[in-house]
Amino acid sequence: MVQLKVLSGKLAGSECAARQFPFRIGRSPAADLCLEEDGIWDEHLELAFDPGTGFVLTTHAHALASLNGERFERVILRNGDSIEIGALKIRFWLGTNQQASLHWREWLTWAAFILITAAQLGLIYWLGS
């Protein structure tokens, strides 16, 4: 999962998760991340996922944006990149994944360990007498 955190502007501190791609950022109400700040176009940026390349951020025609202080039209994102559009800064990062619960597997492993140990002790006692 991809996380976008707004660092400045009216929505500073808010976070948005991008789960479906392409993910659109802009002023339009149809945008996946709607930002109403100065200098932001209706359709400003588009975030896409390319399995061979990674996460690709593209500006729409005539829209200006910079990544880590350098302007771009199309760029491959890396974890922690800072995106600037208009007067707004957004941080890109890969979200944390939750590990699935392994309680049943752990319980079965310990039960098997105890059963094998008891069987070995029983075998030692039976062969020793």
C-alpha positions as CSV (number, residue, x, y, z in Angstrom):
1,M,0.0,0.0,0.0
2,V,1.2,3.5,-0.8
3,Q,0.9,6.3,1.7
4,L,0.7,10.0,0.8
5,K,1.1,12.5,3.7
6,V,0.2,16.2,3.1
7,L,3.0,18.2,4.8
8,S,1.7,21.7,4.2
9,G,-1.5,23.6,3.3
10,K,-5.0,23.3,4.6
11,L,-4.8,19.5,4.9
12,A,-1.4,19.4,6.6
13,G,-0.9,16.3,8.6
14,S,-3.6,14.3,6.8
15,E,-2.7,11.0,5.1
16,C,-4.2,9.2,2.1
17,A,-3.7,5.6,1.1
18,A,-3.5,4.8,-2.6
19,R,-4.8,1.3,-3.1
20,Q,-5.9,1.4,-6.8
21,F,-4.0,2.7,-9.7
22,P,-3.9,5.0,-11.6
23,F,-4.3,7.4,-8.6
24,R,-5.1,11.0,-9.5
25,I,-4.2,14.1,-7.5
26,G,-5.7,17.5,-8.2
27,R,-8.3,20.1,-7.5
28,S,-11.2,18.2,-9.3
29,P,-13.8,16.5,-7.1
30,A,-13.2,13.4,-9.2
31,A,-9.5,13.2,-8.1
32,D,-8.6,10.4,-5.7
33,L,-6.7,13.0,-3.6
34,C,-8.6,16.3,-3.9
35,L,-6.5,19.3,-2.9
36,E,-7.8,22.9,-3.1
37,E,-4.6,24.9,-2.8
38,D,-3.2,27.7,-4.9
39,G,-1.3,26.5,-8.0
40,I,-3.0,23.1,-8.2
41,W,-4.8,22.2,-11.4
42,D,-7.9,20.0,-11.7
43,E,-5.9,17.1,-12.9
44,H,-2.3,17.8,-11.7
45,L,-0.6,14.5,-11.1
46,E,-1.2,10.8,-11.8
47,L,0.4,8.0,-9.8
48,A,0.6,4.7,-11.6
49,F,2.2,1.3,-10.8
50,D,4.3,-0.4,-13.4
51,P,5.4,-3.9,-12.3
52,G,8.7,-3.7,-14.2
53,T,9.6,-0.1,-13.1
54,G,7.8,0.7,-9.8
55,F,5.6,3.7,-8.9
56,V,5.6,6.3,-11.7
57,L,4.4,9.9,-11.1
58,T,3.4,11.9,-14.1
59,T,2.3,15.5,-14.4
60,H,-0.5,16.4,-16.7
61,A,0.0,18.9,-19.6
62,H,1.2,22.3,-18.5
63,A,1.1,21.3,-14.8
64,L,4.3,22.0,-12.8
65,A,5.6,19.8,-10.0
66,S,8.9,19.0,-8.4
67,L,10.3,15.9,-6.7
68,N,12.9,16.6,-4.0
69,G,13.4,20.1,-5.3
70,E,13.8,19.2,-9.0
71,R,11.1,19.7,-11.7
72,F,9.8,16.6,-13.6
73,E,7.2,15.5,-16.1
74,R,7.6,11.8,-15.4
75,V,9.6,10.2,-12.6
76,I,10.0,6.9,-10.7
77,L,9.2,7.4,-7.0
78,R,11.3,6.1,-4.1
79,N,10.3,5.7,-0.5
80,G,10.4,9.0,1.3
81,D,10.3,11.3,-1.7
82,S,8.9,14.8,-1.3
83,I,6.5,16.0,-4.0
84,E,5.8,19.7,-4.4
85,I,2.8,21.0,-6.4
86,G,1.8,24.6,-6.1
87,A,2.3,25.7,-2.5
88,L,1.8,22.2,-1.2
89,K,4.3,19.5,-0.1
90,I,3.4,15.8,-0.1
91,R,5.5,12.9,1.3
92,F,5.4,9.5,-0.6
93,W,6.2,6.3,1.2
94,L,5.3,2.6,1.2
95,G,2.9,1.8,4.0
96,T,3.6,-0.8,6.6
97,N,2.1,-4.3,6.2
98,Q,0.4,-6.1,9.0
99,Q,1.6,-9.6,9.7
100,A,-1.0,-12.3,9.7
101,S,-1.7,-13.9,13.0
102,L,0.3,-17.1,13.5
103,H,-1.3,-18.1,16.9
104,W,-2.6,-21.5,15.5
105,R,0.6,-22.4,13.8
106,E,2.6,-21.6,17.0
107,W,0.2,-23.6,19.2
108,L,0.4,-26.6,16.8
109,T,4.2,-26.4,16.7
110,W,4.4,-26.5,20.5
111,A,1.8,-29.3,20.8
112,A,3.8,-31.4,18.3
113,F,7.0,-30.6,20.2
114,I,5.5,-31.7,23.5
115,L,4.0,-34.9,21.9
116,I,7.3,-35.9,20.3
117,T,9.2,-35.2,23.6
118,A,6.6,-37.3,25.6
119,A,6.9,-40.2,23.0
120,Q,10.7,-40.1,23.3
121,L,10.6,-40.2,27.1
122,G,8.1,-43.1,27.0
123,L,10.3,-45.0,24.5
124,I,13.4,-44.4,26.8
125,Y,11.4,-45.6,29.8
126,W,10.0,-48.7,28.0
127,L,13.5,-49.7,26.5
128,G,15.2,-49.1,29.9
129,S,13.1,-51.5,31.9
